[in-house]
Amino acid sequence: MINSLQNFFKLRERGSTWKTESIAALTTFATMSYVLAVHPMIMADAGMDRAQMITVTALVAGVFSILMGVMANVPIAQAPGMGSNGLVAYTIVLGMGISWQGALGLVFWSGVIFFVLTITGIRKILLEAYPADLKRALTAGIGLFIMFIGLKTAGIVVSAPAPSLLAIGSPQEPAVFLALVGIPLTMALMALRIPGAILFSIGLLTLIGLFIPFDGGVLVEVPDQPFAAPAPISDLWMALDISFLWSNFGIAFPALLSLVFIDLFSSLAAANAVCQRAGLVDKENNMINPTRTLAADAIATIGASMAGTSTTNVYGESAAGVESGGRTGLVAIGVGVLFLLAVFFNPLLLVIPAQATAPA
């Protein structure tokens, strides 16, 4: 059995061991597990239940990371994407007035489009046709969009009446000051290449929040129990409105194009970068198993919409596991198992304040 698994995942061929793959899986999980705290908070702004979203996030990241490991045999994990979630919550739902059920329907159709473009080879052709500078600009633009979400969530930037629309928040407020302190803290931990730097920063800021006054109490309340059964996902499971695209085509089609456009670049760029660092490339220096990898990404997006969340992406944080020696799909499978175990940490994740996740 063990020899069969070694042959299937090509452990010896890629110069790795079970121990190395396990350490790499722990490292990747530590670097990307912040999504369990950040993503549900963003989607809650769109009207979705935060506790249920924590469960959905863990399940989607767990199941589809395992799918990636088995299907493509690459050390790449998946989870609901940062950037795509902001687009759904703040632009499509809050900005365009589309219900979150309708937005999930659009996520579903974007996944279908990704899958068709992938298996026909068109997705790779489209990506190669875009100039490298445009791809970099899109990546930077998505990063700036995520940064703005963090500034607003922390209260560093607040709404203002026309014509300015935006104003600087009050740094004198303890909760806002906590978020401001968290930004250089997170940057320093990442610069020092500490495994799980973002997660460590969120945890430390949450602990400090126990002593920060807020709304007549404290910013963080201690939960009654650290572990509990996963919150049911009855309100989110299969709540997507698949027919929304056709019944509201005029407003839905531009939103669908935005979803397709973002994921068209993000997953391939991240997957290619991780494979390059792992040496999992062919003679032309292109990543191995591109069709299987991108198909797993497309299937994950379709599945995520059914489970009740936004587009699932390949995570560039997988490179941390590669740096630890990970070279096979066992890394992705290990990350998936850890995410599935994380569903029992719901009470701890729910007390994390927005000011602690904003620096991420």
Buried (B, 14 or more C-beta within 10 A) or exposed (E): EEEEEBEEBBBEEBEBBEEBBBBBBBBBBBBBBBBBBBBBBBBBBBEBBBBBBBBBBBBBBBBBBBBBBBBBBBBBBBBBBBBBBBBBBBBBBBEBEBBBBBBBBBBBBBBBBBBEBBEEEEBBEEBEEEEEEEBEEBBEEBEEBBEBBBBBBBBBBEEEEEEEEEEEBEEEBBBBBBBBBBBEBBEEBBEEEBBBBBBBBBBBBBEBBEEBEBEEEBBBEEBEEEEBEBBEBEEBBEBBBBEBBEEBEEBBBEBBEBBBEBBBBBBBBBBBBBBBBBEBBEEEEEBBBBBBBBBBBBBBBBBBBBBBBBBBBBBBBBBBBBBBBBBBBBBBBBBBBBBBEBBBBBBBBBBBBBBBBBBB
